[in-house]
Amino acid sequence: MCRLKRHLPRVGCDSDQWYELRWNFLLYMSTRGEGSLAISPASPPARRLVDLRSPPGLPLFGNFHQLLKFTELHKHLENWEAELGDVFTIRMLSKQILVTSDPKLADIALHERPEVFRRISTIETVADEMELNGLFSVEGTAWSRQRNLILHALGPSQLPEFFPTLQKITERLRVRWQKIAESVGVTDVVEDLTRYTVDVTASLSFGQDVNTLEHEEDAVQRHLALIFPKLTSRIFVPPYWHYMKLPSDRRLDRSLAEIKRHVQQLIDNARADLQAQGNVPKNLLQVMLKAAAEPESGITDKDVSANVLTLLLAGEDTTAHALAWTLFFLSQRPDLRAVLQAEASKLLGDATIAPDYETTSQLALFDGAAFEALRFKPVTPLIGLEANQDFVLGDIFVPAGTQVFLCSRPAMMDDIYFKNAKEFDPGRWSRRSDSFASRQAFTQFGGGPRVCPGRSLAIREIRMVLSMLCRNFSFELAGDPSKVREIFSFTMKPSSVPLHLSMLH
Ligand code: HEM
């Protein structure tokens, strides 16, 4: 595109003339096989961003002031979607952003990475400033190097090896819940499940048993809980913290310093262990350290540290919140609980948790429940992308630099994509009668080359926890379901899910 820009004098045109001129030039270049425009000359004329509908906003601010409450960003976009349709634009100060809930457009954009689309560039800038620029935010060749390492380490072939660790930590969660059932009776499972996923991710990725499930005062989790929301809000606002720090920015600095100290300790220990093991790595951190030590690897110590934090952040909230939302639904549905309890008894027999890896392969009904929860309450309701180059998405001309928000819930709740979409039906995922269209509409793990590398692990965690809960406990929601709010902070979590637990006999 830089080459094209050099050819195009941008003088004496109003914006419509400029658009026509640029469009015709791009068409001309594409007929010669040059330029970056992914269309053929026979394509119908594309719609421009200014041709799309938009919610009313203020001069200069656009819709910025309506989105200041970031914890509800996804809901604002969904409300506008209901009014304006599956493609529209919003304006944040001077930036025009394309928003779409059309699964076909989302699928194209997700698959056209890393060349045509990237993650929103401010994610990388903000993550880099916080020294968190790992696999999730990094782009280009650094991304492909890190992706190969992490994909292999978290892939399905590694899962049988993870099983004893999953078993140990699931048993800890069972004991924690048993103590609660035998004492106070009520617990906020959002917190319990976050402890569970921190323990699993830290053990599997870095070989460190942080055991937050058994130790009440947990620094790691407290600091992580602060970093995520702040990272999210900084992506969307001008960098005021370069000039003036609010109390929340100072708290963030303290948490980052603490957590980095902890990560450095992890790295030092892993390096010493790796040496003692004759340079044979036993966990993902050691794999990264070994790779970083290779002269041509291009992986630095800073990348290793950023990925330790990235994995903790990416693996923790997503899985914990998916589980918490699942329990929110199941705790109000005695009929579904009875089906799952019967399934757990059948498959686990006398055991209190899945006794071996093979058993976890048969627990698909449990992730059916989780996938339904993700459809109704998506933990990743938005994926933000940015065009690296001019592109025609469907029939929309997306200029280089445009941000594109993919908004997942509307299609997942639409009968076009899911038969009887308003029905919470875990069985639909094992019947597999749902079409290609519904698989395309379910983007909870993303799609294309950057699809979530932790999804197989997340599914095993979900199966272990739900089958353990259904095998040992009866549970129902302690409180009013309408009081449970959706909070968006990168992932979308429930404000709390208080469960009344009692032992099954
Ligand atoms: C229910 C649980 C989970 C959900 C819903 C989820 C969802 C997602 C989504 C939507 C993306 C963006 C994908 C895209 O851009 O196409 C993503 C990326 C990622 N996830 Fe997950 N995730 C989950 C669990 C995990 C776990 C357990 C880990 C690791 C321990 C993990 C690690 C990552 C990483 C490293 C990326 C960045 C991949 C890249 O950019 O190449 N996730 N996840």
Residues whose N, C-alpha, C, O or C-beta is under 5 A from the ligand:
A	BS01	HEM	L135 F136 T201 L311 A314 G315 T318 T319 A322 T380 T443 Q444 F445 G446 G447 P449 R450 V451 C452 P453 G454 R455 L457 A458
